[in-house]
Amino acid sequence: MTRGLTNEGWTNACRRLRANVGDAVFNAWFARLELVSIESGVASLSVPTTFLKTWIQSHYMDRLLSVVSAELPEVSRLAITLRSSTRAPVLPIAAVEGTTDYRATAFDAATPSGETFVQDNRRPARHREKDAGTTADGLGGSPLDRRLTFGTFLVGRSNQLAQVAAERVANARNGDMLLYSPLYIHAAVGLGKTHLLQATAHAVAESGRRVIYLTAEKFMYGFVASLKAQTAIAFKEKLRAIDVLIIDDVQFLQGKSIQTEFCHTLNALIDDGRQVVIAADRPPSELDTLEERVRSRLAGGLCVEIEPLDETLRQRIVEARVAIAQMVQPGFEISPAVVAYVARAITTNGRDLDGAVNRLMAHATLNAKPHTVESAEAAIRDLIRTREPKRVKIEDIQKLVASHYNVSRADILSSRRTATVVRPRQIAMYLSKALTPRSLPEIGRRFGGRDHTTVLHAVRKIENLCSAEAALAEELELFKRLLQD
Ligand SMILES: Nc1ncnc2c1ncn2[C@@H]1O[C@H](COP(=O)(O)OP(=O)(O)OP(=O)(O)O)[C@@H](O)[C@H]1O
């Protein structure tokens, strides 16, 4: 059987299983199950934890075998194995190996103007992204990526303030009164800091002003190299002679003498009315490795955060990426339903959205047919797992705990006091307190109208048991992960 058919069979088997056991149980126990191989009638399936492996083996082997063999008739036995958390799943991902970085394909191959870029794919992804493109400026700054402009930066509620501030900086003219310097932009990974900083650098350069964009790493490297070559004074003068200094990833700035130099440069530029723009993955007050005076100087201008991308913005980013991908692969079609699905499923950041479109493109080529929501789901399944913890519902906690302990949700809500029901009920109450913002009285109400003191007693009891019973502690950890995934 070809890999494409095997993938399809596996996806269908998962769908059957979901229909068979229901969404809550499927999500709890099977969402992380992956097909590794089929050899001599044995389908090898992997899971990430021993607990899941044991649970599936002791409760679901028959049902699992029946759905798998119904879709993949060559399978007569199953083997559940443990996979390492770092290894990439073998199927279906192996089929698109080497193409997971979206920029290495669509975004690299063509810009909206059709321009082609060359890039060294052997360099680590992080550096490749920051240093992609070829327009190194004459001042020894980090190279700018020509694709990262204001034109390609999509604006939504989460990044509007940062975008407006950056554009103001970019549009200012020498001699204008500075509104804020430094402009400090912070955000979690992949939310567009580098994009915005490089867009600013492009726009400033186009206006004829002198701009330098440096990663903190490059700043450190440049300073140390100039010290070695005894050209430190020239290095400082060069930096202080520019109109706009842009430093990315300032959280990586290390070393006392480097920080002192950095602080001098900041002071010299800001005091002289020049613009400084900084980005980091946290606010200045949390830059623990930086000296206090550097932190306070960084906090002295305008500090804005890019917040997680909302669904509408994610959808627009996916649409834009698909449009670029279509320049490379004209037959590549993604239906609005699939775009909406990707935007809903990938909640983490722009980089993961890039990765998802890249996956879809590779899978579409492989399968030679347009994606359905189901095939898209299978193609990007492992990317979805890296998303932020979701809001947990008390009802989901009750369902999961009940299914784990082989009792019904009605038992948990009932007034039954047998040990087989009391313990799951207390665990579910404990998890409700730990994973939701609900108050004790609210939790009590949601557990069959119990008093808040009953909930408090349950929470304390499970906390105490956890310190004595390692197995219970491990089980609770797993529940938490399953519920938040
Ligand atoms: N608003 C946006 N519009 C268009 N593309 C975006 C937007 N936000 C993020 N992206 C894209 O998401 C990817 C990651 O963005 P970027 O590299 O700028 O993130 P970052 O915040 O600098 O991440 P890191 O902290 O890892 O350096 C890039 O391909 C970028 O173009």
The ligand as an SDF file (V2000), in Angstrom:
LIG
                    3D

 31 33  0  0  0  0  0  0  0  0999 V2000
    1.1370   40.6770   11.6780 N   0  0  0  0  0  0  0  0  0  0  0  0
    1.7980   39.8640   10.8520 C   0  0  0  0  0  0  0  0  0  0  0  0
    1.6100   39.9460    9.5220 N   0  0  0  0  0  0  0  0  0  0  0  0
    2.2640   39.1150    8.6900 C   0  0  0  0  0  0  0  0  0  0  0  0
    3.1280   38.1860    9.0810 N   0  0  0  0  0  0  0  0  0  0  0  0
    3.3550   38.0590   10.4010 C   0  0  0  0  0  0  0  0  0  0  0  0
    2.7100   38.8890   11.3520 C   0  0  0  0  0  0  0  0  0  0  0  0
    3.1220   38.5370   12.5900 N   0  0  0  0  0  0  0  0  0  0  0  0
    3.9940   37.5410   12.4210 C   0  0  0  0  0  0  0  0  0  0  0  0
    4.1340   37.2530   11.1050 N   0  0  0  0  0  0  0  0  0  0  0  0
    4.9990   36.2510   10.5050 C   0  0  0  0  0  0  0  0  0  0  0  0
    5.2570   35.2570   11.4900 O   0  0  0  0  0  0  0  0  0  0  0  0
    6.6030   34.8130   11.3940 C   0  0  0  0  0  0  0  0  0  0  0  0
    7.3240   35.0460   12.7090 C   0  0  0  0  0  0  0  0  0  0  0  0
    7.4640   36.4580   12.9280 O   0  0  0  0  0  0  0  0  0  0  0  0
    8.8040   37.1310   13.5210 P   0  0  0  0  0  0  0  0  0  0  0  0
   10.0210   36.3650   13.1080 O   0  0  0  0  0  0  0  0  0  0  0  0
    8.7610   38.5710   13.1820 O   0  0  0  0  0  0  0  0  0  0  0  0
    8.5320   36.8960   15.0570 O   0  0  0  0  0  0  0  0  0  0  0  0
    9.3710   37.3470   16.3180 P   0  0  0  0  0  0  0  0  0  0  0  0
    8.3780   37.9580   17.2380 O   0  0  0  0  0  0  0  0  0  0  0  0
   10.5500   38.1510   15.9340 O   0  0  0  0  0  0  0  0  0  0  0  0
    9.8100   35.9430   16.8940 O   0  0  0  0  0  0  0  0  0  0  0  0
   11.1090   35.5550   17.7880 P   0  0  0  0  0  0  0  0  0  0  0  0
   10.8180   36.0360   19.1640 O   0  0  0  0  0  0  0  0  0  0  0  0
   11.1380   34.0710   17.7110 O   0  0  0  0  0  0  0  0  0  0  0  0
   12.2860   36.2020   17.1910 O   0  0  0  0  0  0  0  0  0  0  0  0
    7.2220   35.5850   10.2510 C   0  0  0  0  0  0  0  0  0  0  0  0
    7.1210   34.8260    9.0720 O   0  0  0  0  0  0  0  0  0  0  0  0
    6.3600   36.8130   10.1470 C   0  0  0  0  0  0  0  0  0  0  0  0
    6.4120   37.3550    8.8560 O   0  0  0  0  0  0  0  0  0  0  0  0
  1  2  1  0
  2  3  1  0
  2  7  2  0
  3  4  2  0
  4  5  1  0
  5  6  2  0
  6  7  1  0
  6 10  1  0
  7  8  1  0
  8  9  2  0
  9 10  1  0
 10 11  1  0
 11 12  1  0
 11 30  1  0
 12 13  1  0
 13 14  1  0
 13 28  1  0
 14 15  1  0
 15 16  1  0
 16 17  2  0
 16 18  1  0
 16 19  1  0
 19 20  1  0
 20 21  2  0
 20 22  1  0
 20 23  1  0
 23 24  1  0
 24 25  2  0
 24 26  1  0
 24 27  1  0
 28 29  1  0
 28 30  1  0
 30 31  1  0
M  END
$$$$
